[in-house]
């Protein structure tokens, strides 16, 4: 009996893994591993809530500040150079609209590509390399010597910039717990305000000077507007470097079956937020969102198409179509006014009575040499005031979004902004009135757009989120292209048609927001 018993125990003994080997592989003793096996696995929301809020979140917001500043500079900086570059490049109003629109054309052409790559390869690399390479093409745009070169480089910059910016909203959402998510997205929208305030001040500091540097026997000329574009190009370069210091999204890692990596990210965030050691992080196991680790690199790309197909089928397709239609109309109104305002402000400043409609009225054809507009400091300060006006709106919106619901906030903001823009030709009899009304209208449309972005993040699961956000942003850019090109065409028919058209589109979008599902305080899937 003794012999038989020892023989029965022999296989079990041979299969035992030494304790020292377990410690070398996992960093934990066998006792701790047994405790971990008995503890319930935490899902993403429980794990991200356990990390707390502190130093990491502040560092994340500081890294996103230049990212949002880049979003404004990449799309808006050229609208400030027209007063100077108009004569250097012989630009017409339609040419100016084309330059404004071409960046968004580049973004649209790459929207689905970037969304696909991010949902299959990850967030961090797209953020870092996308911003950095976009900055390189922004530098090339700053060196433009003719209209064609400016168009090509602006298109390329938009093509590269669209990817990281579409990822940015999802990345921020995936690093905050449920009750903070909507507020943080609204808070980051305040960074738009900072950018829209500081960009015209930078333009005032540089574009009011007549700087001309003739290089290579005069064949290459650097004007003050070239230097302005060069200064704004440095921001996306620095943004790309900043994101190299941040971790991959733990939600993305969990969705790919890479729970060990996700848990390590949670522990690092916990350490930065609390100052405690990573070993004290209360979560030891994560829910398996995938039965096996998903492929990387080429393998991920091969499986990505099948993974993203549900986005364009029910139940996701109808909501995506509704969200994209509303966002297209919102950006048709918001970005058209925003991108054309610097030129409108300069035109109003050059008029004696300073009214909006008199500035838009066609004047007698000029036969002399091209004379660029000379906006003064007040014109740039007015643009800064327009950019700063949304601070109060975002503050109020942040307090109301969880109480009233995101779709209610978005809908009311759309309708109110439509009413203000419809009254703009009637009440815009002076520069001060135009500034006040444009500021109010852009503030409400900005809050509407931020609420829609937050809803779009909540509507779709992790595996489809960035692709959905890329499609959502692509639709908004289609609206921007349409608006910036249609606006100067409608001006030919008078002062009322462009503003009535924009108001009608915004009103339709505002009412459409009430058809969107309520996602307030919804957990991420």
KABEL-V630905 format. One record per run of one state. SS is the DSSP state (alpha for helix, beta for strand, coil for the rest). FROM is the first residue (numbers start at 1). LEN is the number of residues. If there is no record, write none. Layout:
<<SS/FROM/LEN> <SS/FROM/LEN>>
//
This chain:
<<coil/1/1> <alpha/2/14> <coil/16/3> <alpha/19/8> <coil/27/3> <alpha/30/9> <coil/39/3> <beta/42/1> <coil/43/1> <alpha/44/7> <coil/51/4> <alpha/55/35> <coil/90/3> <alpha/93/29> <coil/122/2> <alpha/124/19> <coil/143/4> <alpha/147/27> <coil/174/4> <alpha/178/30> <coil/208/4> <beta/212/4> <coil/216/4> <beta/220/4> <alpha/224/20> <coil/244/6> <alpha/250/6> <coil/256/3> <alpha/259/16> <coil/275/3> <alpha/278/3> <coil/281/5> <beta/286/1> <coil/287/11> <alpha/298/15> <coil/313/3> <alpha/316/34> <coil/350/6> <alpha/356/5> <coil/361/16> <alpha/377/12> <coil/389/1> <alpha/390/15> <coil/405/1> <alpha/406/22> <coil/428/3> <alpha/431/29> <coil/460/2> <alpha/462/30> <coil/492/4> <alpha/496/20> <coil/516/10>>
//
